[in-house]
Amino acid sequence: ISGDNVNIRGRASFIGEVVGKLKKGDKVTVIEQIYLSKPRPDEPANWAKIGMPAGKTVWVHSTYINATNSTVLPRRLNVRTGAGENYSVVGQLERGAVVKEVSRKAEWVEIEAPANAYAFVAAKYLKQEGEAPTVPPILSIAPAVAEPPAQVKTVPDSDTVAPPPTNEVASAGTNATPDLGTAPPPAAEEPLPPRIVTHEGVVRPTISIQAPTPYEIWDPQTHTTINYLHTTSTNLDLSLYRGLRIIVTGEEGLDERWKTPLITIQRIQVVE
Protein backbone atom coordinates (compact mmCIF):
# COMPACT_ATOMS: atom_id res chain seq x y z
CA ILE A 1 0.00 0.00 0.00
CA SER A 2 1.42 3.39 -1.02
CA GLY A 3 -0.77 5.66 1.16
CA ASP A 4 -1.68 6.07 4.82
CA ASN A 5 -5.14 5.32 6.26
CA VAL A 6 -6.38 3.89 2.96
CA ASN A 7 -10.01 2.76 3.17
CA ILE A 8 -10.99 -0.79 2.24
CA ARG A 9 -14.63 -1.21 1.32
CA GLY A 10 -17.35 -3.79 0.90
CA ARG A 11 -17.89 -2.79 -2.74
CA ALA A 12 -15.74 -1.40 -5.54
CA SER A 13 -17.23 2.06 -5.17
CA PHE A 14 -17.42 4.97 -2.77
CA ILE A 15 -20.91 3.77 -1.86
CA GLY A 16 -19.37 0.60 -0.43
CA GLU A 17 -19.16 0.75 3.35
CA VAL A 18 -15.70 1.14 4.89
CA VAL A 19 -14.66 -2.10 6.60
CA GLY A 20 -11.17 -1.10 7.65
CA LYS A 21 -8.06 0.95 6.93
CA LEU A 22 -4.58 0.08 5.70
CA LYS A 23 -1.27 1.77 6.45
CA LYS A 24 1.55 2.59 4.09
CA GLY A 25 3.65 -0.51 3.50
CA ASP A 26 0.89 -3.00 4.34
CA LYS A 27 0.87 -5.98 1.99
CA VAL A 28 -2.34 -7.27 0.42
CA THR A 29 -3.24 -10.14 -1.88
CA VAL A 30 -4.86 -8.95 -5.11
CA ILE A 31 -7.56 -11.33 -6.36
CA GLU A 32 -8.98 -9.40 -9.29
CA GLN A 33 -8.98 -6.00 -10.96
CA ILE A 34 -12.31 -4.15 -11.19
CA TYR A 35 -12.83 -1.44 -13.82
CA LEU A 36 -15.88 0.85 -13.49
CA SER A 37 -17.18 1.92 -16.89
CA LYS A 38 -19.16 4.81 -15.38
CA PRO A 39 -17.56 5.93 -12.11
CA ARG A 40 -19.20 8.64 -10.03
CA PRO A 41 -17.67 12.14 -9.91
CA ASP A 42 -14.28 12.09 -8.14
CA GLU A 43 -14.52 8.29 -7.86
CA PRO A 44 -11.64 6.18 -9.22
CA ALA A 45 -12.45 3.84 -12.08
CA ASN A 46 -9.82 1.26 -11.15
CA TRP A 47 -10.30 -0.92 -8.07
CA ALA A 48 -8.68 -4.06 -6.76
CA LYS A 49 -10.46 -6.96 -5.11
CA ILE A 50 -8.16 -8.07 -2.28
CA GLY A 51 -8.13 -10.77 0.34
CA MET A 52 -9.68 -9.57 3.59
CA PRO A 53 -6.82 -8.43 5.85
CA ALA A 54 -6.09 -10.55 8.89
CA GLY A 55 -8.01 -9.74 12.05
CA LYS A 56 -11.17 -8.49 10.34
CA THR A 57 -14.64 -9.81 11.21
CA VAL A 58 -17.81 -10.41 9.21
CA TRP A 59 -21.45 -11.13 10.01
CA VAL A 60 -23.87 -14.02 9.38
CA HIS A 61 -27.50 -14.57 10.34
CA SER A 62 -27.85 -16.74 13.43
CA THR A 63 -30.69 -18.77 11.86
CA TYR A 64 -28.18 -20.51 9.61
CA ILE A 65 -25.69 -21.46 12.31
CA ASN A 66 -26.02 -24.66 14.35
CA ALA A 67 -26.20 -23.48 17.95
CA THR A 68 -24.71 -26.75 19.23
CA ASN A 69 -21.48 -27.00 17.25
CA SER A 70 -21.28 -23.58 15.48
CA THR A 71 -21.38 -25.07 11.98
CA VAL A 72 -23.04 -23.71 8.85
CA LEU A 73 -26.40 -25.32 8.04
CA PRO A 74 -27.25 -24.30 4.42
CA ARG A 75 -25.27 -25.36 1.36
CA ARG A 76 -23.86 -21.84 1.03
CA LEU A 77 -24.11 -18.92 3.43
CA ASN A 78 -23.30 -15.31 2.58
CA VAL A 79 -21.06 -13.39 4.95
CA ARG A 80 -21.56 -9.61 5.16
CA THR A 81 -19.71 -6.55 6.37
CA GLY A 82 -22.38 -5.71 8.95
CA ALA A 83 -25.39 -6.96 10.90
CA GLY A 84 -28.07 -6.66 8.24
CA GLU A 85 -29.00 -7.64 4.70
CA ASN A 86 -28.31 -4.11 3.50
CA TYR A 87 -24.59 -4.66 4.04
CA SER A 88 -22.30 -5.93 1.27
CA VAL A 89 -21.59 -9.63 0.73
CA VAL A 90 -17.84 -10.23 1.06
CA GLY A 91 -17.62 -14.02 0.92
CA GLN A 92 -19.40 -17.33 1.45
CA LEU A 93 -19.25 -20.29 3.80
CA GLU A 94 -19.91 -23.89 2.79
CA ARG A 95 -22.18 -26.27 4.68
CA GLY A 96 -20.40 -27.77 7.68
CA ALA A 97 -17.84 -24.98 8.02
CA VAL A 98 -17.10 -24.12 11.64
CA VAL A 99 -17.38 -20.45 12.61
CA LYS A 100 -15.79 -18.68 15.55
CA GLU A 101 -18.21 -16.28 17.20
CA VAL A 102 -16.97 -12.87 18.32
CA SER A 103 -20.20 -11.12 19.33
CA ARG A 104 -23.96 -10.96 18.68
CA LYS A 105 -26.32 -8.19 17.64
CA ALA A 106 -30.00 -9.12 17.60
CA GLU A 107 -30.27 -12.05 15.16
CA TRP A 108 -26.84 -11.54 13.67
CA VAL A 109 -23.55 -13.14 14.71
CA GLU A 110 -20.16 -11.49 14.28
CA ILE A 111 -17.52 -14.08 13.35
CA GLU A 112 -13.88 -14.18 12.33
CA ALA A 113 -13.57 -13.63 8.58
CA PRO A 114 -13.13 -16.87 6.61
CA ALA A 115 -10.09 -17.37 4.39
CA ASN A 116 -12.06 -16.60 1.22
CA ALA A 117 -13.45 -13.26 2.45
CA TYR A 118 -12.53 -10.22 0.38
CA ALA A 119 -12.73 -6.43 0.25
CA PHE A 120 -11.99 -3.66 -2.26
CA VAL A 121 -9.43 -0.86 -2.44
CA ALA A 122 -8.74 1.86 -5.00
CA ALA A 123 -6.00 0.50 -7.27
CA LYS A 124 -4.07 3.77 -7.27
CA TYR A 125 -2.94 3.00 -3.73
CA LEU A 126 -1.33 -0.29 -4.75
CA LYS A 127 2.36 -0.33 -5.46
CA GLN A 128 3.93 -3.37 -7.06
CA GLU A 129 7.59 -3.50 -7.91
CA GLY A 130 8.83 -5.87 -10.59
CA GLU A 131 11.98 -7.88 -10.20
CA ALA A 132 14.93 -6.19 -11.85
CA PRO A 133 16.04 -8.18 -14.91
CA THR A 134 19.45 -9.80 -14.71
CA VAL A 135 21.93 -7.82 -16.76
CA PRO A 136 24.75 -9.98 -18.17
CA PRO A 137 28.18 -8.78 -17.08
CA ILE A 138 30.20 -6.76 -19.55
CA LEU A 139 33.29 -8.74 -20.43
CA SER A 140 36.50 -6.87 -21.20
CA ILE A 141 38.31 -8.65 -24.01
CA ALA A 142 41.98 -7.83 -24.38
CA PRO A 143 43.02 -7.05 -27.98
CA ALA A 144 44.94 -9.77 -29.73
CA VAL A 145 48.72 -9.29 -29.79
CA ALA A 146 50.29 -9.68 -33.20
CA GLU A 147 53.25 -12.04 -33.40
CA PRO A 148 56.38 -10.53 -34.94
CA PRO A 149 57.05 -11.72 -38.50
CA ALA A 150 59.63 -14.43 -39.00
CA GLN A 151 63.15 -13.14 -39.50
CA VAL A 152 64.45 -13.64 -43.03
CA LYS A 153 68.18 -14.29 -43.09
CA THR A 154 70.19 -12.55 -45.78
CA VAL A 155 72.60 -14.94 -47.52
CA PRO A 156 75.76 -13.24 -48.80
CA ASP A 157 76.53 -13.43 -52.52
CA SER A 158 78.81 -16.31 -53.43
CA ASP A 159 81.89 -15.94 -55.59
CA THR A 160 80.81 -19.01 -57.46
CA VAL A 161 79.55 -18.26 -60.96
CA ALA A 162 75.90 -19.08 -61.34
CA PRO A 163 75.12 -21.92 -63.74
CA PRO A 164 73.53 -21.04 -67.09
CA PRO A 165 69.76 -20.82 -67.19
CA THR A 166 67.88 -23.99 -67.88
CA ASN A 167 64.41 -24.77 -69.19
CA GLU A 168 63.62 -26.99 -66.22
CA VAL A 169 60.94 -25.75 -63.81
CA ALA A 170 62.32 -24.97 -60.42
CA SER A 171 61.09 -27.14 -57.58
CA ALA A 172 58.34 -25.75 -55.43
CA GLY A 173 60.65 -25.46 -52.48
CA THR A 174 63.19 -23.32 -54.34
CA ASN A 175 61.08 -20.16 -54.70
CA ALA A 176 58.89 -20.64 -51.58
CA THR A 177 57.88 -17.36 -50.03
CA PRO A 178 59.08 -17.11 -46.44
CA ASP A 179 56.33 -17.28 -43.82
CA LEU A 180 55.86 -13.74 -42.55
CA GLY A 181 53.41 -14.77 -39.82
CA THR A 182 49.59 -14.80 -39.69
CA ALA A 183 47.83 -11.43 -39.49
CA PRO A 184 46.31 -10.89 -36.02
CA PRO A 185 42.48 -11.07 -35.76
CA PRO A 186 40.67 -7.75 -35.17
CA ALA A 187 40.11 -6.89 -31.52
CA ALA A 188 36.61 -7.73 -30.26
CA GLU A 189 34.43 -4.75 -29.30
CA GLU A 190 33.05 -4.49 -25.79
CA PRO A 191 29.21 -4.58 -25.57
CA LEU A 192 27.49 -1.30 -24.77
CA PRO A 193 26.06 -0.94 -21.24
CA PRO A 194 22.24 -1.18 -20.94
CA ARG A 195 20.24 2.04 -21.37
CA ILE A 196 18.31 2.66 -18.13
CA VAL A 197 15.55 5.28 -18.44
CA THR A 198 12.61 6.66 -16.44
CA HIS A 199 9.35 7.68 -18.12
CA GLU A 200 5.94 8.86 -16.94
CA GLY A 201 2.67 8.04 -18.68
CA VAL A 202 -0.72 6.34 -18.49
CA VAL A 203 -1.04 2.56 -18.81
CA ARG A 204 -3.35 1.19 -21.48
CA PRO A 205 -3.66 -2.03 -23.53
CA THR A 206 -1.80 -2.02 -26.83
CA ILE A 207 -4.00 -1.49 -29.87
CA SER A 208 -2.38 -3.92 -32.31
CA ILE A 209 -2.61 -7.65 -31.62
CA GLN A 210 0.87 -7.95 -33.13
CA ALA A 211 2.43 -5.53 -30.65
CA PRO A 212 5.38 -7.01 -28.73
CA THR A 213 3.64 -6.57 -25.34
CA PRO A 214 0.00 -6.39 -24.18
CA TYR A 215 0.40 -3.04 -22.38
CA GLU A 216 2.02 0.32 -23.09
CA ILE A 217 2.32 3.78 -21.55
CA TRP A 218 1.16 6.79 -23.52
CA ASP A 219 0.86 10.56 -23.19
CA PRO A 220 -2.83 11.63 -23.18
CA GLN A 221 -1.86 15.19 -24.15
CA THR A 222 0.07 14.31 -27.29
CA HIS A 223 -1.73 10.99 -27.92
CA THR A 224 1.60 9.26 -28.54
CA THR A 225 2.87 5.95 -27.22
CA ILE A 226 5.97 6.35 -25.04
CA ASN A 227 7.01 2.75 -24.39
CA TYR A 228 5.80 -0.80 -24.70
CA LEU A 229 5.82 -2.30 -21.18
CA HIS A 230 7.69 -5.58 -20.71
CA THR A 231 8.28 -7.50 -17.49
CA THR A 232 10.31 -10.61 -16.70
CA SER A 233 8.56 -11.01 -13.35
CA THR A 234 5.71 -13.51 -12.99
CA ASN A 235 4.45 -11.53 -9.96
CA LEU A 236 3.87 -8.22 -11.78
CA ASP A 237 0.30 -7.96 -13.12
CA LEU A 238 0.22 -4.94 -15.41
CA SER A 239 -3.56 -5.12 -15.73
CA LEU A 240 -3.76 -3.65 -12.21
CA TYR A 241 -2.28 -0.41 -13.54
CA ARG A 242 -4.65 0.03 -16.47
CA GLY A 243 -5.76 3.66 -16.69
CA LEU A 244 -3.32 4.79 -13.99
CA ARG A 245 -0.52 7.33 -14.41
CA ILE A 246 2.78 5.71 -13.46
CA ILE A 247 6.50 6.40 -13.34
CA VAL A 248 8.41 3.43 -14.74
CA THR A 249 12.15 2.78 -14.65
CA GLY A 250 13.88 0.09 -16.64
CA GLU A 251 16.12 -0.97 -19.51
CA GLU A 252 15.02 0.52 -22.83
CA GLY A 253 15.56 -1.10 -26.20
CA LEU A 254 14.06 -1.37 -29.67
CA ASP A 255 12.16 -4.24 -31.24
CA GLU A 256 13.16 -4.40 -34.90
CA ARG A 257 9.49 -4.61 -35.95
CA TRP A 258 8.39 -1.45 -34.14
CA LYS A 259 9.50 2.19 -33.99
CA THR A 260 8.32 2.60 -30.38
CA PRO A 261 10.95 1.54 -27.81
CA LEU A 262 10.28 -1.27 -25.35
CA ILE A 263 11.11 -0.92 -21.65
CA THR A 264 11.88 -3.91 -19.42
CA ILE A 265 10.48 -2.86 -16.04
CA GLN A 266 12.75 -2.64 -13.02
CA ARG A 267 10.57 -0.33 -10.92
CA ILE A 268 7.01 0.96 -11.27
CA GLN A 269 5.25 3.58 -9.14
CA VAL A 270 1.74 5.00 -9.28
CA VAL A 271 1.62 8.80 -9.44
CA GLU A 272 -0.97 10.10 -6.98
N, C-alpha and C positions, 0 to 999 in steps of 0.2 A: 504494500500500500504506500502511495507516494504523498498522502496528505494526513493531517491530524484530525481526529474526531469525525471520520468519514461515516456517514449513515449507511447502514445496511437495512434493506426493506423487504417487506413481504411480497411485493410486486415490482416489476421492472418499470417503475413510474414514480413520480412524486406523490401520486395518490396512494401508493403503497405505504402501509404503516411502518414506522421505524421500529426495528426489532433489536437494534444494538448499534454500537459504534466501534470503529477500528482505529488504531493508532498508526502513525507512520512507521513503516518497517514490518508491520504484521504481515504474515504470509497466509494466503488463502488458496484454496483449490478451485480452479475455474472449471465448471462443468460444461457451460455452453455460452455462446455470445447471443445477445438479444438485440435486434435492430428495430427501432420504432419508426415506421414509415411516416407517421404524423405525430411527432412529439408536441407537447403543449409548449406555450411560450416559456423560454428560459429553461426548458427541460432538455437534458441530453438525449440524443437519439441512440447512443450506444450504451448498452448495459451488459453486465456479466452475471450469469447465474453461478453462484459459488456454493461450496459446501458450507453448511451452517457451522460457524465457529464453535470451538469447544466451550462448554459451560453454559450454553444457551438452553432455554426450556421452551416447550410447546404445549398445546392444550388439546385434549380429546374429551368427548362427551362420556360421562360416567356410565351411561346406559350400555355402552359397548365394551365395557371392561368387566371381566369376571372379578367379583369382589373377593372371592376366596383366594385365588392364586395370581391376581393382577395380570391376566393374559387377555389378549384381544379376542373378541368373540366373532365378529363378522369376517368375511373373506378378505376384505380390505377396509381399512379405517383411515380417514383423512386426519392429519394433524394440522393444527392451525396456530397462528401467531398469538391468538388471544382467546378469552373465554366467551365464544359466541360464533354463530355461523356467518356473521358479517365480516369476520377476520379472514385473512388470506390463508389458503392451503399451501403448506410448505413441505409436504411429504406425505407418505402413507406407511401404515403398518400392516403386516400380513397376519392372518389368523394364527393364533397361538403365540405370537410375540409377547414377551414379558416386558411390562413397563415399570418404571421406577417413579412412584408418585413423589411430588415435591410439595404440592398444596392443593386445596380445593376452593372452588368459588361457585356456589350454588350447585348446578348439575354438571359442572365442568371440572376436569382434573388437570392440573399442571404436572407435566412429566419431563424427564430429561429427554432432550432431542435425540431421535434415533440417528443412526449413521447416515441414512439416506436423506435427511432433512437438508433443505437448501434455503438460500436467501438471495438477494440481488443487490448489486452495487454499481454505481456509474463507472463505466469502463475507463474513463479518463483518469481515475485514481489508481489504476493498476499499472505497475511498472514491472516489465519483464526484460531481463537482460539476457541476450544470447551468448553462447559460449564463443570466445574469440577463436577464429580459425587458426590452425597450426600453420605458421609460416616456415617453409623450409629454410634451413640456414644458408647463408650466402658463402659459397666456397671460394677461397682465393687460390687461383691456379697460377703457379709460378711460370713465367715464360720459358719456353724451351731454349736450352743453351746450344748454340751451333758448335759442332766439333770443328777444330781447325783442319783445313785441307791437308792431304798427305804431301809430305815434302818430296819434291822431284829433284833427284840428284843430277847435277850437271857433269857429264862425262867429258874429260878433256879430249881435244882432237888428237888423233894418232898420227904418227909420222908415216904410217904404212899407207901406200897408195891404194885408193879404193879400187876394187875390181871393176871391169867394164860392165855397163848395164846389160841386163839380160831380159829376155822376154818372159821369163818365168814369173808367176804371180807370187808375191811375197806371202809367207805364212801369216796366218791371222795374228799370231803372237808378236810378229815383228813390229807392226805399226799400231799396236794396242795403245789406246789413249790412257794415260795414267789416271787412276781413280782419285778424283779431287774431293771426295767426300759427298755425302747425301745432304741436300739442302734442308735446313731445319724446318719443322712444321710451324705454321703461324701460331702465335700465342692465343690461347683461348680467352674470350672476353668474359668478364665477371657479370653475372646477372644483375639487373637493376633492382634496387630495393622496392618493396611494395609501396603503392601510393595510398596513404591513409588520409581520408577526407571526412569532413563533417558537413551534413546538409540538413536543412529544415524544409518540411513540406507536409502535405496531407496524404494519408494512405488511402489508396483505392485499388480495386481489382484492375488488372490489365485488360485492355479492350480486345486485343488480338489473341486468339486461341493459340497462335504460334509464338507468342512472346516467351522469352526464356524463363520468366518467373510469373507466378499468379498474381503478385502484388507489386505496386510501384508507388513512389511518392511524386506528387505533382504540385505545381504552384497555381492556386485558384485565380490569382490575379492575371497571370500571363497565359494560363491554360496550357502550360507546357509540362511535359514529363521531365523530372529531374534525374531520377535513378530507378532502375528496376531493383527490387529488394530481394536479396538472396540470403539464406541462412543455412549453415551446416549443422545447426542444433535441432535435435528432435523435440526439444522442450519449448521452442519458441513458436507460438501460434500467431501468425501475422493477422489472422482474421479478427483477433481481438482489438486490433488497432484501426480497423476500417473506419474511415471518416474522421479520424483523430489527427491533429497536427503533432508531429513528432520531430525530434532531433535525433538523427542517426549518424553513427560513426562507424567506419569500416574501410575495408580495402576496395578500392575502385578499379574497375577494368572494363574492357570493351568486349562484347560478343561480336564476332565478325559478321553476323547476320543483321545487327541492329546498330543504329547510330547513337542511341541512348546508352550511356554507360550503366554498368551493373555494379552494385555495391554489396559486398559480402559483410553482413552485419556483425560488428563486434560489440556495439552498445546501442541501445535504443531508449529514448526517454520521451514521455508525453509532455507536451508544452501546455501548461495550465493557463 
